[in-house]
Amino acid sequence: MNINDTVFQNYGGLHRYGKVKEVKKNFKGDGWSWAKIDWIDDEKFTTCQRWKAKMRGEKSDHFIPKYYRCDNIQVIDLNKTLQSLIKLQ
């Protein structure tokens, strides 16, 4: 995974898309690479996470990660993905 890669995450049925802004190797001392993602049109996710925090009586920033383990997000070929989606119109 590299900076500026386009990525996808399926989180509880929500399709999230974004760009990698930073990658840290062994960031948490666990051997994994972690990435900071600039998500687009992510209001459903943030609303859901804030609701979850409210229901649990916790701060919402606890449920909105700053970094994602790289095996939890997938790099996508943006052009190929767009071409495939256009075929569905």
Contacts in CASP RR format, 6 or more apart in sequence:
PFRMAT RR
TARGET T0000
AUTHOR 0000-0000-0000
METHOD contacts of the structure
MODEL  1
MNINDTVFQNYGGLHRYGKVKEVKKNFKGDGWSWAKIDWIDDEKFTTCQR
WKAKMRGEKSDHFIPKYYRCDNIQVIDLNKTLQSLIKLQ
1 7 0 8 1.000
1 20 0 8 1.000
1 23 0 8 1.000
1 33 0 8 1.000
1 35 0 8 1.000
1 70 0 8 1.000
1 73 0 8 1.000
1 75 0 8 1.000
2 20 0 8 1.000
2 23 0 8 1.000
3 20 0 8 1.000
3 21 0 8 1.000
3 22 0 8 1.000
3 23 0 8 1.000
4 19 0 8 1.000
4 20 0 8 1.000
5 19 0 8 1.000
5 20 0 8 1.000
5 75 0 8 1.000
6 17 0 8 1.000
6 18 0 8 1.000
6 19 0 8 1.000
6 75 0 8 1.000
6 76 0 8 1.000
6 77 0 8 1.000
6 78 0 8 1.000
7 17 0 8 1.000
7 18 0 8 1.000
7 19 0 8 1.000
7 20 0 8 1.000
7 35 0 8 1.000
7 37 0 8 1.000
7 73 0 8 1.000
7 74 0 8 1.000
7 75 0 8 1.000
7 76 0 8 1.000
8 15 0 8 1.000
8 16 0 8 1.000
8 17 0 8 1.000
8 18 0 8 1.000
8 73 0 8 1.000
8 74 0 8 1.000
8 76 0 8 1.000
8 81 0 8 1.000
9 15 0 8 1.000
9 16 0 8 1.000
9 68 0 8 1.000
9 72 0 8 1.000
9 73 0 8 1.000
9 74 0 8 1.000
10 16 0 8 1.000
11 45 0 8 1.000
14 44 0 8 1.000
14 45 0 8 1.000
14 48 0 8 1.000
16 39 0 8 1.000
16 42 0 8 1.000
16 45 0 8 1.000
17 39 0 8 1.000
17 40 0 8 1.000
17 41 0 8 1.000
17 76 0 8 1.000
18 37 0 8 1.000
18 38 0 8 1.000
18 39 0 8 1.000
18 40 0 8 1.000
19 37 0 8 1.000
19 38 0 8 1.000
19 40 0 8 1.000
20 35 0 8 1.000
20 36 0 8 1.000
20 37 0 8 1.000
20 38 0 8 1.000
21 35 0 8 1.000
21 36 0 8 1.000
21 37 0 8 1.000
21 38 0 8 1.000
22 35 0 8 1.000
22 36 0 8 1.000
23 33 0 8 1.000
23 34 0 8 1.000
23 35 0 8 1.000
23 36 0 8 1.000
23 70 0 8 1.000
24 33 0 8 1.000
24 34 0 8 1.000
24 35 0 8 1.000
24 36 0 8 1.000
24 67 0 8 1.000
25 31 0 8 1.000
25 33 0 8 1.000
26 32 0 8 1.000
26 33 0 8 1.000
27 33 0 8 1.000
27 34 0 8 1.000
27 67 0 8 1.000
28 34 0 8 1.000
32 69 0 8 1.000
32 70 0 8 1.000
32 71 0 8 1.000
33 69 0 8 1.000
33 70 0 8 1.000
34 67 0 8 1.000
34 68 0 8 1.000
34 69 0 8 1.000
34 70 0 8 1.000
35 67 0 8 1.000
35 68 0 8 1.000
35 70 0 8 1.000
35 73 0 8 1.000
36 66 0 8 1.000
36 67 0 8 1.000
36 68 0 8 1.000
37 68 0 8 1.000
37 73 0 8 1.000
39 45 0 8 1.000
45 64 0 8 1.000
46 64 0 8 1.000
49 60 0 8 1.000
49 63 0 8 1.000
49 64 0 8 1.000
50 60 0 8 1.000
50 63 0 8 1.000
50 64 0 8 1.000
52 63 0 8 1.000
53 59 0 8 1.000
53 60 0 8 1.000
53 62 0 8 1.000
53 63 0 8 1.000
54 60 0 8 1.000
END
